[in-house]
Structures are given as C-alpha cells and as structure tokens.
Amino acid sequence: MVRKVLTVLAALLVLLPVPLRDPAVAAAAPRVTYDHHSLTVDGRRIVVQAAEVHYFRLPSPGLWRDVLEKIRAGGFNAISVYFDWAYHSPKPGVYDFTGVRDVDRFLRTAERAGLYVIARPGPYINAETTGGGFPAWLKNVPGRARSSDAGFTAAYRDWLHHVNPIIARHQVGHGGSVILYNAENEYAVGTDAAYMQDIQDQARADGIDVPITTNDCCDAGSWSSTWAEGPGAVQIPGVDDYPQSFDCANAETVWGPWGEGTTERLRDDAPVFAAEYQAGAIDGDDAGYDRCRELTGPAYMKYFYKSNLLVSGATLFNYYMGFGGTNWGFLAQPNDVYTSYDYGAAVTEARGLTAKYDEFKRQGYFLQAVAPLAKTDPTAAPTTDDPAIGVVARANPDTGTRFALVRHADRAATTTDTATLSWTVPDGTYALPVQVKGRDAHVLVGGYDMGGQRLAASSSEIMTHALIGGRDVAVLYGTAGSPGATILRYSTKPQVKVLEGDVRSGYSDGNLRLDYTHEGLARVLISGGGRRPLLLLLGTDATAATFWRTGTDAEPVLVRGTSLVRSATVEGSTAEGGTVRLAADTAEAGDVEVFAAASRLRVNDAGAGEVAVRVTRTPSGSLLGRLPGPREVRLPALDGWRVHDESPEAAPGFDDSSWQSADRTTTESPMKPKSGPVLYADDYGFHYGDVWYRGRFTATGAETAVALSAITGRRGRYLVWLDGRYLGSAAGGTEADADAGTPDPGPGRFSIPAGLLTPGRQATLAVLVQNMGHNDDWTADDNRFKQPRGLVAAAVEGSAAAIAWKIQGARGGEDLPDPVRGPLNTGGLYGERSGWHLPGYPDRAWDGVGSPADRPLAPGVTWYRTGFRLDLPEGQDVSVGLRFGGDIPAAARVVVYLNGWNLGQYGGGIGPQKEFVLPAGLLRGHGHNTLALAVTSTERASGGLGPIGLFAYGNVRGGVPVPEVAAPSYPLAR
C-alpha cells in the first residue's frame, strides 16, 4: 500500500505547475526577445536545441514525463510540439482537452522537465496525420482550406480561440516555458497573406506575446523572403531542411542528395532558425525504421548539424523527430506512413535510446555549456597543411572566443586524413593535430574561458564542463585513435598529475600543452598555476556518451555507468559530506561513478527501485559504487483465444433500418459524382475507419457485373457481397487519382454468378470500405484535403434499376459513444459498433481456438479475443510489445485492440511492421488485460495469422510512475 500511495503522489506531482525560472521576475516584459544572433530569455542569450515530440502519438499521459525527461537528459533544452485540431474536435464547435488530450498537462510536464516549448497549433500541421491535422468534418465546410475563405476562416478561428489561451498561460513570463509560437506550417506553397496575418492577429488577441515564427519548406525559403515585411510576415521566419532525403531503402549509399543542409538567413534582424531539421525519416517505401535510423545516423548528424551551426550561424534548431511515437487508432494519413511513427528518431517508439541519442547528447551538452555560441560572426578560418581538410570559423564579437569547423573539403570524401591546423586565437597562434575520418566533422574551441580555466585551443571537442566541489571538471573527446592536443593558459607552471591514460604535458610561456591519443578515458588533474583545480577527462565519442550531466539546486552533477540520469539532488551539507540522490535508469548491473560535492549516494526513490549505494572515493575525487540491474521479466503466453465471425451486414436480411439513407445530391467536395447520389462517407458524418454500404435494387436477371469505384487512400481496400455471396475485393483509389483527374478512382468490376439474382425480386449489394485516413493539404492550393472517402460511383451492369443506398460507420461528435478514447479509435465494423473490442465484453459464447494461427482466413471480418495477466516488478520500466510471427498475410488486415484502445494495423499492404508497442498506462502492468483482433480478409487462405506473442523491448530498473489511463469497459453508455 505504501508503494501505491507513493506512486499516486508522484503522478500527482506531475500535474502541479512548476515554473522553469524564478516567478519573482514574471512581471518583467518582454521575457523573450531576439536579434540578428539569437533569442534572449530573461536577459540571457540561449542556443535553442529542440526535439519535436507529439503528445497525440503517445496516448498515455504518464509516459509523457518519461519521454520528456529523456529528451532533456539527451542534451535538448526545448521541445517543439504540434497541436492536432482533428485530435481534439470530433464535430464543429466541440472540443476535448481532457485525458489523453490534456495539453495543459503536457505543457506542465514539459515545464517540470526543464524544457522550453515551441508551440505549433497550425491550424494546418501536416505531420503525416490524417487530414494534415484538419478534422474530417471540415471537408463539409464551404470554402478552400488554408485560405481566407469565410467558411474556413470561421472554423480555424474557433480552433485557435480554444487552443491559444492554453498555450498563452504556459508562456515564459506567465509561469510557463513557451518561447515561440509557430503560425501555420510550411505555408511556403501558399499565397494568402491575409490568412497568415489573421492567424497572428488571433494569437495576439488570445494573449500570445512571445515571438511568432513559421517554417518555410524546403531548404530554400521563398514565402518569408518574399513577405519579409508587410501583411503576413512573421517576426522570426524559419526553414525546413531535409538534406538526407527519405530514401531509407538505400541508407548505406545516400549522402545529402537534397543539398548542403545549411539553413538560410531570411531576415537580418532575426536569428537563423532551422525550424524543422531532419532527424529521421518517414518510411514511404516500407524499408523499416531501423533503416531510416541508419540513413540519419551519427555520421550524418555530425557532418550536417555541426556544419549548419558553424556555416549558417544558426542558433535556433528544431530536430524532427526527437521521439516519433505511434499512429494509434486512425491517426495516420494514408500515403507515407503506417502504424509506427518511430521515424528513425533518437528515442524509439518503445522509448529506447539509440546511438543517435548519444550524438544528440554530445552536441547538446556542448551547446548548453559553451555560452559564446549564442552570438557569433564569420571570421578568418585557420589553415591546414592538407587541402583535403576544409575549415570554417566563427567568433564571438564580445568574448573573442573562436570556433572552427573541421571536416573534409569534399563533402563526399570517405578517406581518413591527418593534418596540422594553424590557428590564431586571442591567446596566440597554435599548431594542433587534426584528423578527419570519412564524413566526420569536429567543432573546435579556442580563446574560451572554460569556467575558471582559460582554454587557448584544443583539437578535442568539448562535451561539457562544470564547477563541481570547488574545481572545474571538463569532458573533452575525439574520434577513437585520432591525435589530440589541448592548450591551457596559466600564469605560472601548474602541477599536472595523470591519473589514468597516456597524456604528455609541457609548459612554456604561460601555455600548458597536453598531447594524447583519443582512446578509452584519460584523466588529468591540474592544480596551481594561479587557477582553481581542473579535472580534465579526455575520451572518445563512445566514452563521452557514457557521461550524464544534470543540475541541482547547488551545482551540476556528472554521472557515468547508468543507462539514463533524469535528475539529481544533493541532500545535507556538502561541507559535512552530503548525499547525492539520482533519479536514474539502469539496464544491467555495473559500476556507477558520480562527480558531486557529496560523500554518499542513493539512486531512485521507493517507487522506482531505490538503492543505497556503497561508494568509495576514487583518485579522481569521484564516488564509485555498484548498481544492481533489473529483475528478469517473464511475460505470459497468449492462449485461451475465442473467435467469432462478423460481417452480418453482408446478409440480405440484415436490419439496416437505423442506418442513414445515402441520398444527397450535392457535396462540398471538389470532386463531384458523375451520376446518382453522393455516396461519400464524410458527407454523412462517418469520417474514420471502415464504412459499410448497403444498396437495394430490383433484379431483372440480366445483370452481369457490379462496377464500383472507391477512394480509400493508399493501402485501403473494399470488399463486395451480393445477396450474401462474396464477389471479391479491389484496391481503393489514392491521392494521385484526384491529381490526375482519373474518372473512376479505385475501380473494381465484380462478375455476378449466373442464377444468383431472381428477376423481379429485391437484391442487396453490401460493400465494406476500409478507409485509411484523409489526404493532407500539402500544396495549399488544390483542396485535395477534401478528396472524398468511401464509394464514389456504383452501377450494376445489365440493369438500369436505381440503387437505394444506406450507409453506416463510426459515430462522432456529440454522439461519440467513447469520448475517452475519442473519434479516431474505432471505425464502423459491426464488432466495433457493438463493443467487441472492449474489456468486459461477454465472449463466453464464442468458439474457443488455440491461436489465431490455427484458423484459416475467410473473406469478411473475424474477431479474436483473449486475456492475460501481468505483474511486472515494482520499480522497473518494462516496455512491452506484441509480435506477429511468420509471414505477413497478404490477404488480411488486422486491427489490434488492447483494453479497448486501437494500437495499430497489421497485414498485407499495410506496411512492414510486425511489432506493436503496448504502452504502459494503456497496458495494465499489474492486473488483467484484454487483447482483441479484428481481422478483415479479402480471400480464403489455408493459413491463419501466424504465432502471436508478447515480448519486452527493454527492461530497466527505474522509470517513472505511470497511472492507468481510465477508460470505459463494456457496455458503453448509449
């Protein structure tokens, strides 16, 4: 009980608003200003390193804290976040900001994590979401989207007036951490200046007082440079840069095909803003996100990110994505993505850390530790004795600090070249050994006051430095095997003690020179010479990545040996030997080393695997102890399945009297039907997931075929029955159909078996359409967002009889039966409408089956349900997944429901994904869970789905408390 109480209290603390900075200065305005070089917050220049994170792709608010703390620990000081209009608005005038949509809570969580926020409420966001963030009901509103047309204007103003006040109260200066407000998204293709100006006017009217920005696409801003002044112009224009393309299938050979990736300066009075810089890729070719992570891995990050910093002088960076998450429910747009939105990001969909995370941490710690980076101008570059190596330089005009980018002169070079760099800095001219291996890049620093030290120059990169326990501690690193030299200034000869490693030293004319090779971790203690002591830690990329830096109320703490450090506190008097307490994750047993002004160490609290660590003092002055790893986790097998056939709608005698008649003759869609009634699903309020049609006509006996056309978006299909006889399936039309003007998108012709229909009797045509989401509105000029979904044309060949249609799908708006999970969670399958996906549904009368692999696939819809119980170890974070084994069934699509939550789609044509994250909060780590599978097959197949089982993506001691997301069970209120 005590542990449960502590867990609840810890979860409640997340909800409390805690400002990042002293509230006593909250009255000072403006809190955020800017100039040619950078943003200034509360009088301090900052370099912004933001990671894009989408709350709507992680439907477990308890896990928001976990992800945001990992982002902060990885060297980021900010996040950028879209606000998805469709996610919050199931119906015109209806908005939901509660539960998994509680953006107020999300912003408070970011504040507690110590992160600034770049808020991006659209109204258009793209983000590979359905409709690009536009709610599907907007398709029925007159006027062109992303314009000043009256209907769209009224709709988007209503959205902004609901979301803007939430953002406004979380701004810097109001107790929060929002520092920038992004108007629209990638409107470089648009031409309506009045629209852009009105978005900004609405923001100001709603209390937004931070600078307003936007992002041009792609790599060459045209809109903002054209509208640098006058209506529509923003204060800080930004640019999207995706130099590495999205060619994940050829990750090993692609290198910057879309340009140099150097962000343009669009206004001289504003800093250079890389508003979306590539940190992963969508997987439009189904190569798998591991390949996308390879495409945008550390080598790409080192070269392009460091080049952008030093070539353009950018000081505002937003990396897309930092954490991708999941397109759960029907959140995804249909053309480029599937369930996973992992994106090849630094933090995986399952919340794991990657080699890309390590590189972000190395660069992010540097950006935050070295303050002169926030204000630099181009300067003369140092020279080398090898023309293969190119150098670019910048300098801070106030401090004189120099920064040199060392890389190959030929961007495509893959050789290893070593040279001597001749660098004139404020302290003198120095010769430094430099080596560039392949597509590596290094940012070197000279003429820098490194805490209480004077760094004249170094061929090692700075990761971080801090004043800890009365001495400076600095972490420098370089490519393994490369030569290094660091020169420090002293008034008299200091004492140099090499504690570990091979480091040679020499002192002359006030310069202490250290020479070494980057290998392992060398430790050098320097004292005297007129300065306070310095512990210099010299390592490789790999050893640098093992360090974690976090602040406390007193001074920073450095840690090695844990998988993650979220935060630290120092308790008690440091003079008497206080206790440092870490909030940390540990994946395996091993040593932990802490650099802190303390003599005791405790890791985590009672709710996260608390450990009192026995420590000894090392020659480096650090505390060294040993941490236990997590306990082993064994997950249960999935058995005891029950099965039930669905699709009663296909039967002629099915009662559809409560269905809507599909008899409209007009539509707001720019694509008008050629004949007959409007059959588009959105015109009848059915916006997401599967839609059923039933059409009746009087047979003559001369009918030969059913001819249909349907638009589903990429990966969608439709299935056809006539008088209960299955006729077959066809692929639905895609976005390209509307662009090309194809008269019958998604065509399908289905032969009618002889003798099936009786002359003079009523025949019933049943069609199940699998809609895969709505088009985005990328070009902002053709209204393709309004392309219809569902049937667009229908005829019976050999008959002139009219077809009377009815339609049924998922209800929305105020009629939404499950507002907690929301309108994107379920479609219009019979089982979804009847609650078969929900925990508590009475399935005892269903047939038993050992596994879904044991039952052959059959045309139509079949449901499987099972339950399993978990009792995961306290104080551990176990990321659990569901894995489908065997070959992906070409004929089947499976919708996966966990405890009533639609967590994804699996099957032929859906994508390469065979593993699905079951996020804590939706997954009950202590208790019973219900798994339901809705399987739609287009044909008979002797094999079933293949083996299905649970597995662990990762298991660490630590983590954060994750309360269960309360949601209704069966039956739903009607």
JOQUI-V23945 format. One line per field, one symbol per residue. ss: DSSP state (2 for helix, 1 for strand, 0 for the rest). psi: psi as a letter, one per 30 degrees, with the letter a starting at -180 (. if undefined). burial: + if it has 24 or more other C-alpha atoms within 12 Angstrom, else -. Layout:
ss: ???
psi: ???
burial: ???
This chain:
ss: 02222222222222000000002220000001110000111001110111111022200022222222222220000111110022220010010000222022222222220001111100000000122220022222000000000222222222222222222200100000011111000022200022222222222220000011111100000022220000000001111110000002220000000000000000000000111111000000000022222220022222222222222200011111111001000001000000010000001000001022222222222222202222001110001100001111111000000111111100000001111111111001111111111000111111111100111111001111111100111111110000111111100000111111001111110011111110001111111100111111111122222011110000001111000111111110000000111111110001111110000111100000001110011000001111100000000000001111100222000000000110010000000000000100222200000111111111000000111111100000111111001111111010222222000000111110000000000111111111000000000000022200011111111000000111110000222000000000000002222200000000000011100222001001111111111110000111111111000000011111110011111110000000111101001001111111111110001000000111111111100000000000000000
psi: eeeeeeeeeeeefffkjjlelkffgffkkkfjllaeellkkhgkklkkjkkkkjefgihjfffeeeeeeeeefgfkgllkkkjjeeffjflkfkkjhlbfgifeeeeeeeeefhklkjkigbfkfcgglkggfkkffffgkklklhagkeeeeeeeeeeefeeeeeeefglkfggagkflkjkakhgfflgjeeeeeeeeeeeefggkglkkllklkkfikeeeeehflakfklejklkkjifgagiffheffkjhfgafgjkkjfkfgllkjiejkkgaklifghfkfeeeeeehaeeeeeeeeeeeefefgkgjkkkjlekeakilbhfklffflaekheghleklegglklfeeeeeeeeeeeefeiefffjllklkklllgjffklkkllkkfeffkkkkjklkejffkglkkklkkjkjlffakkkkkkkjjbhlkkjlklhkjibgljjelkglkkellljjhglkkkjlllkkflllkkkkklflklkkjjfkajkklkkkhfkjkkklkjkbjkkkkklagglllkjkjjaleeeeffkkklllfdllkkkkflfkjelllkklkfegiakkkkjlkkflklkkkkjlilflkkkaaffhhkkjkkllklffglkkakklallkkkklljahkkkkkbhfffkegkjgfflkkiglfllfkfjkkelalkgkeffggjfkakkkkkkklklffgkflkjlkkkflkfllkkkkjhfkkfallkllaefeeefgkeikhkkkjkkkkfekkkflkkkkkkjkjkglllahefgfggffgklkakfkkljkgkgkkkjklkkaklabfgjfifeflffelagleeeffgffkkfkjgfflkkkelfffkkklkakkkkklllklikkkgljjjklkkklakkkffkkkkkkjhfkjglkkakfflfkfkkkjkkeekjfiakkkkkkjjjkflkkelbflkklllkeljlkbalkjlkjklkakllk.
burial: ------+--++--++-+++++---------++++++++++++--+++++++++++++++++++++++++++++++++++++++++++++++++++++-++++++++++++++++++++++++++++++++++++++++++++++++++---++++++++++++++++++++++++++++++++++++++++++-+++++++++--++++++++++++++++++++-++---++++++++++++++++++++--+++---++++++++--+++++++++++++++-++++++++++++++++++++++++++++++++++++++++++++++++++++++++++++++++++++++++++++++++++++++++++++++-++++---+++++++++---++++++++++-+-----+++++++++++--+++++++++++++++++++++++++++++++++++++++++++++++++++-+++++++++---+-+++----+++-----+++++++++++++++++-+-+++++++++++++++++++++--++++++++++++++++++-------++++++++++--+++++++++++++++++++++-+-+----+++++++++++--+-+--++-++++++++++++---+--++++-+--+++++++--++++++++++++++++++++++++-+-+-+++++++++++++++++++++++++++++++-++-----+++++++++---++----+++++++++++++++++++-+++++++++++++++--+-+-+++++++++++--++++++++++++++++++++++++++-+-------+++-++++++++++++++-+-+++++++++++++---++++++++++++++++++++++++++++++++++++++---+++++++++++---++++++++++++++++++++++++++++-+--
